[in-house]
Amino acid sequence: MQSELLARTTPTIYDVIIAIVGGATGILAGSRKDKMSNAIPGVAIATGLDAAFYVTVGYGIANQSFSYFAGPSICMGINTVFIGISTFLL
C-alpha cells in the first residue's frame, strides 16, 4: 500500500478548508468586472484533484475494501458540499 492511497482514505479538516476557500475564490473571481483573473483556472485545478479520490475509490472496489471506498467518497462529498455552500453564501 502506497502512502498516497492511504492519505486519501480519511477526510481531514484540511479538506473542508480547501473546499471553502476554493468555492469562495471561484465566486469572488467570477464577480469581478474585468473578468481577467487566474483564480478561476486555479479553482478548477484544485477541484480537479478529485481524480486522486476516484483512483482510490476504484482501488477499493477492485480489492473489495470498504475503507478504501468509503473514505474517498466522503472526501468527494465534502468537496462538493462545501464548495457549493461557500459559493451560495458569497
Sequence and secondary structure as in RCSB ss.txt:
>XXXX:A:sequence
MQSELLARTTPTIYDVIIAIVGGATGILAGSRKDKMSNAIPGVAIATGLDAAFYVTVGYGIANQSFSYFAGPSIC
MGINTVFIGISTFLL
>XXXX:A:secstr
  HHHHHTSS  HHHHHHHHHHHHHHHHHHT SS   SHHHHHHHHHHTHHHHHHHHHHHHHTT HHHHHHHHHH
HHHHHHHHHHHHHH 
